Amino acid sequence: MADLIWYHYLLIALIFVWSGFVRSGLGFGGAALSLPFLLLINNNPLVFLPIIAIHLLVFSSSTVLLSARNNRLKGGTAAAFSNGIDWGYLRYALMIMIIPKLLGVFGLITLPAVLMSSIIFAIVSIYAIGYILNRPFRSNSKTIDALFLMLGGYISGSSLIGAPLIIAVFANHVDKHQLRDTLFLLWFILVTIKMTAFIAVGIDLQLIHQLWLLPCATVGHLIGLRFHKKMLTAESPLFFRVLGSALLLISLIGLWKGLA
C-alpha cells in the first residue's frame, strides 16, 4: 500500500471502522460489506485479506470470551462457553466445509489478483441484490444446507465473504442467543486455516499496517457491541436495501474497472 495517496489511507481507516462495527453488531459481514470498498482503492485482495483475517482472529476470540464472562455462570468459563456456543452443529458444519475451504484458499493464492477481485465483486453483487429485494438466502432442506455450507466454505477460503450463505444455514439450526458466538468461533477456525496457508506460502501479512488499522477496527467493534442487541431485535429492511444498493453500485464499478 506504499503507493497510495494520503486520502486513500483515510478512506481505508474509515472502512475498517465500518468493518468492525458490522462484524460485532451483526455477527457477520465484516469482510463482505467492506472488501468491495477496499478493492476500489487497491484492486488486490491479498493486500487486504491478511489484515481482515488478523482482525477476525482478534475480535472473534475476544467477543466470545467477553460473552462467556458476561454470562456469569457458576460453572466457570467452560460452562459459559457451553451455554453460548452450539458445539454439535459447529462440528457438523465444519465437517462439510473443510474441503471446500481448503480449495478456496488454494484458488486465492494461485489465481491472478484481478480475476479474484472480479469474482469477489460478482459474489457481492448477488448478495446486494438479495438485500435490495429483501430476499436473503434461505435454506429449508438438508440438501440445500449442505450446498450452502460447501459454497460458503469455498467462498470463505477464497475471499472471506461466505458469511451470508453460512448464516442462512446456521440461523435455522442454532438458537438465536447462541448464534453470534457460534459464528464467531466458526470464523476463528476458518480464518486460522487461511492464515496458516498465508504463512506457509509466504504471503505478506501487512503487519505494519495493523499498527493503525487494528485501532480503527477496534473503535467500530466497540460501537457495534453497544448496538448488537438493538440490531438483533430490530427489523431494518430499509437499512439493508440502502446498503445493498451501495454494495451493488460499488461492485458494478469494480467489475467495470476489472474488465477495463
C-alpha positions in Angstrom: 0.0 0.0 0.0 3.1 2.2 -0.2 2.0 3.9 -3.5 -1.4 5.2 -2.1 -2.3 8.9 -1.7 -2.9 10.3 1.8 -6.7 10.4 1.5 -6.7 6.7 0.4 -5.3 5.9 3.9 -8.1 8.0 5.5 -10.7 6.1 3.4 -9.2 2.7 4.4 -9.2 3.7 8.1 -13.0 4.7 7.8 -13.8 1.4 6.0 -12.1 -0.6 8.8 -14.1 1.3 11.4 -17.2 0.3 9.4 -15.9 -3.3 9.2 -15.5 -3.6 12.9 -19.0 -2.1 13.5 -20.7 -4.6 11.2 -18.8 -7.6 12.5 -19.7 -7.1 16.1 -23.1 -5.6 15.5 -24.5 -8.3 13.2 -22.0 -11.1 14.0 -21.1 -11.4 10.3 -20.4 -9.3 7.2 -17.2 -7.5 8.3 -15.4 -8.7 5.2 -18.3 -8.9 2.7 -19.6 -5.4 3.5 -16.2 -3.7 3.4 -13.9 -5.6 1.0 -15.6 -4.2 -2.2 -14.9 -0.7 -1.0 -11.2 -1.6 -0.2 -10.7 -3.1 -3.6 -11.7 0.1 -5.3 -8.7 1.7 -3.6 -6.3 -1.1 -4.3 -7.5 -3.9 -6.6 -5.5 -6.7 -4.9 -7.4 -9.0 -2.4 -4.1 -10.4 -1.0 -3.3 -6.9 0.3 -6.4 -6.6 2.5 -7.4 -10.2 3.3 -4.5 -10.8 5.7 -5.4 -7.6 7.6 -9.0 -8.6 7.7 -8.1 -12.2 8.8 -6.0 -11.0 11.7 -8.8 -8.6 12.8 -11.2 -11.6 12.7 -8.9 -13.6 14.9 -8.6 -10.9 17.4 -12.2 -9.8 17.6 -13.9 -13.2 17.2 -11.9 -14.6 20.2 -12.3 -11.5 22.3 -16.0 -11.3 21.7 -16.6 -15.0 22.6 -14.5 -14.6 25.8 -16.3 -11.4 26.8 -19.7 -13.0 26.2 -18.7 -16.0 28.3 -17.6 -13.8 31.1 -20.8 -11.7 30.9 -22.9 -14.8 31.2 -21.8 -15.0 34.9 -22.4 -18.7 35.1 -21.4 -20.5 38.3 -19.7 -23.3 36.4 -16.9 -21.0 35.3 -15.5 -20.4 31.8 -16.2 -23.9 30.5 -19.8 -23.7 31.4 -20.1 -20.3 29.9 -18.7 -21.5 26.6 -21.0 -24.5 26.6 -24.0 -22.2 27.1 -23.1 -19.7 24.4 -22.0 -22.0 21.6 -23.7 -24.8 19.7 -20.8 -27.2 19.6 -22.7 -30.0 18.0 -23.8 -28.1 14.9 -20.4 -26.3 14.7 -18.7 -29.7 14.4 -21.2 -30.9 11.8 -20.8 -27.8 9.7 -17.0 -27.9 9.8 -17.0 -31.5 8.5 -18.9 -30.3 5.4 -17.0 -27.1 4.9 -13.4 -28.1 5.5 -12.5 -29.4 2.0 -14.2 -26.6 0.0 -12.5 -24.2 2.4 -9.1 -25.6 1.5 -9.9 -25.5 -2.2 -10.9 -21.8 -1.8 -7.6 -20.9 -0.1 -5.7 -22.6 -2.9 -7.6 -20.6 -5.5 -7.0 -17.4 -3.7 -3.2 -18.0 -3.6 -2.9 -19.2 -7.2 -5.4 -17.2 -9.3 -4.5 -13.7 -10.6 -5.4 -10.8 -8.3 -7.6 -9.1 -10.9 -9.6 -12.3 -11.5 -10.1 -12.8 -7.8 -11.3 -9.2 -7.4 -13.8 -9.7 -10.2 -15.1 -12.9 -8.5 -15.4 -11.1 -5.2 -17.3 -8.2 -6.9 -19.6 -10.7 -8.6 -20.4 -12.6 -5.4 -21.1 -9.3 -3.5 -23.4 -8.2 -6.3 -25.5 -11.3 -5.7 -25.6 -10.6 -2.0 -26.5 -6.9 -2.7 -29.4 -7.8 -5.0 -30.8 -10.1 -2.2 -30.6 -7.2 0.3 -32.3 -4.8 -2.2 -35.1 -7.2 -2.8 -35.3 -8.2 0.8 -34.7 -11.8 -0.3 -31.9 -13.1 1.9 -30.6 -16.6 1.3 -32.8 -19.2 2.9 -32.5 -22.9 3.3 -35.3 -25.4 4.0 -33.7 -28.8 3.4 -30.6 -30.8 4.3 -29.5 -30.8 0.7 -29.6 -27.0 0.4 -28.0 -26.7 3.8 -25.0 -28.8 2.6 -24.8 -26.9 -0.7 -24.8 -23.5 1.1 -22.2 -24.7 3.6 -19.9 -26.0 0.9 -20.3 -22.8 -1.2 -19.8 -20.7 1.9 -16.7 -22.6 2.8 -15.2 -22.2 -0.6 -16.0 -18.5 -0.8 -14.7 -18.0 2.7 -11.5 -19.7 1.7 -11.1 -17.6 -1.4 -12.2 -14.2 -0.1 -13.6 -14.4 3.5 -17.1 -13.3 2.2 -19.0 -16.6 2.6 -20.9 -15.4 5.7 -24.4 -14.7 4.1 -24.6 -18.3 2.8 -23.3 -19.8 6.0 -25.7 -17.6 8.1 -28.7 -18.9 6.0 -28.0 -22.4 7.4 -26.8 -21.6 10.9 -29.8 -19.3 11.6 -32.1 -22.3 11.0 -30.3 -24.7 13.3 -28.7 -22.6 16.1 -30.7 -20.8 18.8 -30.7 -17.1 18.4 -28.9 -16.4 21.7 -26.1 -18.8 20.6 -25.9 -17.7 17.0 -23.4 -14.8 17.2 -20.8 -16.6 19.5 -21.1 -19.9 17.5 -20.5 -17.9 14.3 -17.5 -16.1 15.8 -15.9 -19.3 16.8 -16.5 -20.7 13.3 -14.9 -17.6 11.8 -11.9 -18.0 14.1 -11.4 -21.6 13.0 -11.9 -20.8 9.3 -9.5 -17.8 9.5 -6.9 -19.8 11.3 -6.8 -22.2 8.4 -6.4 -19.3 5.9 -3.7 -17.7 8.0 -1.8 -20.9 8.2 -1.8 -21.1 4.4 -0.7 -17.5 4.1 2.3 -18.1 6.4 3.2 -21.4 4.6 3.4 -19.8 1.2 5.0 -16.5 2.4 2.1 -14.1 1.8 2.8 -10.6 3.2 0.6 -10.3 6.3 0.8 -6.5 6.2 1.8 -6.5 9.9 3.0 -2.9 9.8 -0.5 -1.7 8.8 -2.0 -3.5 11.8 -0.5 -0.7 14.0 -3.0 1.8 12.7 -5.8 -0.3 11.2 -6.4 -2.5 14.3 -7.3 0.5 16.4 -9.7 1.7 13.7 -11.4 -1.7 13.6 -11.5 -1.7 17.4 -13.4 1.6 17.5 -16.0 0.1 15.1 -16.1 -3.1 17.1 -16.8 -1.4 20.4 -19.6 0.7 18.8 -21.1 -2.5 17.2 -21.1 -4.3 20.6 -23.2 -1.5 22.0 -25.8 -1.8 19.2 -25.8 -5.6 18.9 -28.9 -6.3 21.0 -30.8 -3.5 19.2 -29.8 -4.8 15.8 -30.9 -8.3 16.7 -34.4 -7.2 17.7 -34.9 -4.5 15.1 -36.3 -5.3 11.7 -34.5 -2.9 9.3 -35.2 -3.8 5.7 -34.6 -0.2 4.6 -31.1 -0.2 6.1 -30.3 -3.4 4.1 -31.8 -2.0 0.9 -29.7 1.1 1.1 -26.7 -1.0 2.0 -27.4 -3.4 -0.8 -27.8 -0.5 -3.3 -24.4 0.9 -2.3 -22.7 -2.5 -2.5 -24.3 -3.2 -5.9 -23.0 0.1 -7.2 -19.5 -0.4 -5.9 -19.4 -4.0 -7.2 -20.5 -2.9 -10.7 -17.8 -0.2 -10.7 -15.3 -2.7 -9.6 -16.3 -5.2 -12.3 -16.1 -2.4 -14.9 -12.7 -1.4 -13.8 -11.5 -5.0 -13.8 -12.8 -5.5 -17.4 -11.3 -2.2 -18.5 
